[in-house]
């Protein structure tokens, strides 16, 4: 390979862009207890905040001709420019209302209230609110609960991104008769509609992509409307006096998002068209003259839209404990601290809004295809800190755990647990990573830090189903794909 050959093949890709956010806000806080707004059982009055805000977000992206013509290797399609802006006017009020303090069975009892109204130039008006309660019957036990409505308007990227091709993963074209396991049948595939193929094309060798990647058309949509979520949480905080230095927090969460700003998904559109005959989904399938979805203009339209929604529920757990080793008879050995944070994922449901039995599916414990990055049902991080007797020297170790995940194969009933046993990557094993690190405050103005992540050089789980949602046959968004990693740094202040 000569430099002349490289110069002929390679081309620099240059894109310039900017983002601007303008914010004007004003707020007023007040202790309304001075004006008589106070519970007779509380020492503090009602605390309130009022305000208004204006925000404007704008962006502009200008790619060069090589970007816009799709000449870059691995682009999948042209990268087009985009520009646009959106603005919003907000008014809000928040209040904390102490109800009782220092009483029997009510060491503290309070209510939190909040309300916000927003008017978006693109998206219209929205309302959000919150009501929460905090009750500590005794100082060592605290119960909390809240219900809230939140909204999120489409951002400028979701609104204005220029439309262009990208790639999605699929084992085989559903109209490829040579792939008996995925062929959906003549009735759905053979015909003269844009989503159908001819009898000769259905048996041709070129209908399915050899790389397993197909074109879809992505891009912004100025008709998007704000998404809305309802969240319900219950929790308890336990700080027992008989275990000094210990606290435990357990919180249950249930979050439902309606009108979710996302995309239906190219694979979901194909399923809805060929297995259920949904006309709107079939209209998104645009085959080229040879019936292909991976060459030239063949694609599945999958622009930003408001889909049915997303919901998730589970339990968050956090525990902390610290002790002086002298309490165990080890004088001058320093202190130990333990901190654990974990999440049990009960459900992670997506509703594409297409209205079929399999339009809603639960990705908790699954990965790939419709589910993308693995969603283990349990994950945690446990950290142990040792404050050594050497002044300023701290050493810590961390255990990171991610539970197993099974490949997602969507069934007609919406189940994802019907993956064939013959798949080599049917499931990804649970992963354990161990890290070590230390910091030393050498002087008042100099600190040193060093450590190693993934001490045992644990390899990430591999899967040939990763496709475009991960990288190098694994998921670096979740797993440690770099192997053992050493780091060292010095901070000096002058």
Secondary structure, DSSP 8 states (H G I E B T S, - for coil): --HHHHHHH-----EEEEEEEEEEEEEEEEEGGGGT---TB-SS--EEEEEEEEEEEEEEEEE-HHHHTT-STT--S----EEEEEEEEEEEEEEEEEEEEEETTEEEEEEEEEEEEEEETTTEEEEEEEEEEEEEEETTEEEEEEEEEEEE---HHHHH---EEEEEE-SS-TT-TT-TTT---HHHHBSSSTT-B-HHHHTSTTSS-TTSEEEEEE---TT---EEEEEEEEEEEE--TTSTTEEEEEEEEEEEEES-EE---HHHHHHHHHHH--HHHHTTEE--TTS-SSSTT-EEE---EE-SEEEEEEEEEEEEEEEEGGGGT-TT--EEEEEEEEEEEEEEEEE-SS-STTSEEE-TTEESTTS-S---SEEEEEEEEEE-SSTTEEEEEEEEEE--EEE-B--TTS--B---TT-TTSEE--EEEEEEEEEEEEETTEEEEEEEESTT-------TT-GGGSBTTB-TTTS--S-SEEEEEEEE--
